[in-house]
């Protein structure tokens, strides 16, 4: 099964909502960061892609019709070549609000949990890969520099517009709703259904709020991942 839709937008640009929308429109299952937690084997796949440059897209995306969010968006050009018939959706939002959002959610969470990842080598290698291809290669370890991060965000948008043929690209903001998305994908607008709003930022901020419980939470999560990893390898 080949990917039909590829997301090129950075994390925290409505990628979770787009996943839900694409599945509603028949382009699912849609691959999103959360799929890695559901499929522990994918930790290894992504670690090989991000650390070693070894990509087996067919195996990784078996059973999926669309993909969005990081780390997928890092490789949108490779995926365009691997799936020449796929359409590309660039999710965007106001750059200022994007920076506030990512600093208060994904970035903080990655920093808090990184210290515990060595307990599970597969998780540690995956997170090291994410560190390398996103925080280092894209943002040059300067995400905290607001002006620099926003410039990178805007440059990425312009790069995607320049690289992707116009007929294959939709620049999309969640507040636009179903109409432009459905027109681009040549599917009918769902009747009596609002465009999904799946913002997981509040959940991440709740985790970060309870700093005294963070260590125990991290250990529980990593222990669960280890259990799932061994169980999957035993099947």
Secondary structure as the mmCIF struct_conf table of DSSP 4:
data_model
#
loop_
_struct_conf.conf_type_id
_struct_conf.id
_struct_conf.beg_label_comp_id
_struct_conf.beg_label_asym_id
_struct_conf.beg_label_seq_id
_struct_conf.end_label_comp_id
_struct_conf.end_label_asym_id
_struct_conf.end_label_seq_id
BEND BEND1 UNK A 4 UNK A 4
STRN STRN1 UNK A 5 UNK A 7
BEND BEND2 UNK A 9 UNK A 9
HELX_LH_PP_P HELX_LH_PP_P1 UNK A 10 UNK A 10
TURN_TY1_P TURN_TY1_P1 UNK A 11 UNK A 12
BEND BEND3 UNK A 13 UNK A 14
HELX_RH_AL_P HELX_RH_AL_P1 UNK A 15 UNK A 24
TURN_TY1_P TURN_TY1_P2 UNK A 25 UNK A 26
BEND BEND4 UNK A 29 UNK A 29
STRN STRN2 UNK A 30 UNK A 31
HELX_RH_AL_P HELX_RH_AL_P2 UNK A 33 UNK A 38
TURN_TY1_P TURN_TY1_P3 UNK A 40 UNK A 40
HELX_RH_AL_P HELX_RH_AL_P3 UNK A 41 UNK A 47
HELX_RH_PI_P HELX_RH_PI_P1 UNK A 48 UNK A 52
HELX_RH_AL_P HELX_RH_AL_P4 UNK A 57 UNK A 60
TURN_TY1_P TURN_TY1_P4 UNK A 61 UNK A 63
BEND BEND5 UNK A 65 UNK A 65
STRN STRN3 UNK A 66 UNK A 67
BEND BEND6 UNK A 69 UNK A 69
TURN_TY1_P TURN_TY1_P5 UNK A 70 UNK A 71
HELX_RH_3T_P HELX_RH_3T_P1 UNK A 72 UNK A 75
HELX_RH_AL_P HELX_RH_AL_P5 UNK A 76 UNK A 82
BEND BEND7 UNK A 83 UNK A 83
TURN_TY1_P TURN_TY1_P6 UNK A 84 UNK A 85
STRN STRN4 UNK A 87 UNK A 91
HELX_RH_AL_P HELX_RH_AL_P6 UNK A 95 UNK A 104
TURN_TY1_P TURN_TY1_P7 UNK A 105 UNK A 105
HELX_RH_AL_P HELX_RH_AL_P7 UNK A 106 UNK A 114
TURN_TY1_P TURN_TY1_P8 UNK A 115 UNK A 116
HELX_RH_3T_P HELX_RH_3T_P2 UNK A 117 UNK A 119
BEND BEND8 UNK A 120 UNK A 120
HELX_RH_AL_P HELX_RH_AL_P8 UNK A 121 UNK A 130
HELX_RH_PI_P HELX_RH_PI_P2 UNK A 131 UNK A 136
TURN_TY1_P TURN_TY1_P9 UNK A 137 UNK A 141
TURN_TY1_P TURN_TY1_P10 UNK A 143 UNK A 144
BEND BEND9 UNK A 145 UNK A 145
HELX_RH_AL_P HELX_RH_AL_P9 UNK A 146 UNK A 163
BEND BEND10 UNK A 164 UNK A 164
HELX_RH_3T_P HELX_RH_3T_P3 UNK A 166 UNK A 168
STRN STRN5 UNK A 169 UNK A 172
HELX_RH_3T_P HELX_RH_3T_P4 UNK A 174 UNK A 176
HELX_RH_AL_P HELX_RH_AL_P10 UNK A 178 UNK A 185
TURN_TY1_P TURN_TY1_P11 UNK A 186 UNK A 186
HELX_LH_PP_P HELX_LH_PP_P2 UNK A 188 UNK A 190
TURN_TY1_P TURN_TY1_P12 UNK A 191 UNK A 192
HELX_LH_PP_P HELX_LH_PP_P3 UNK A 194 UNK A 196
HELX_RH_AL_P HELX_RH_AL_P11 UNK A 201 UNK A 209
HELX_RH_3T_P HELX_RH_3T_P5 UNK A 211 UNK A 213
HELX_RH_AL_P HELX_RH_AL_P12 UNK A 214 UNK A 234
#
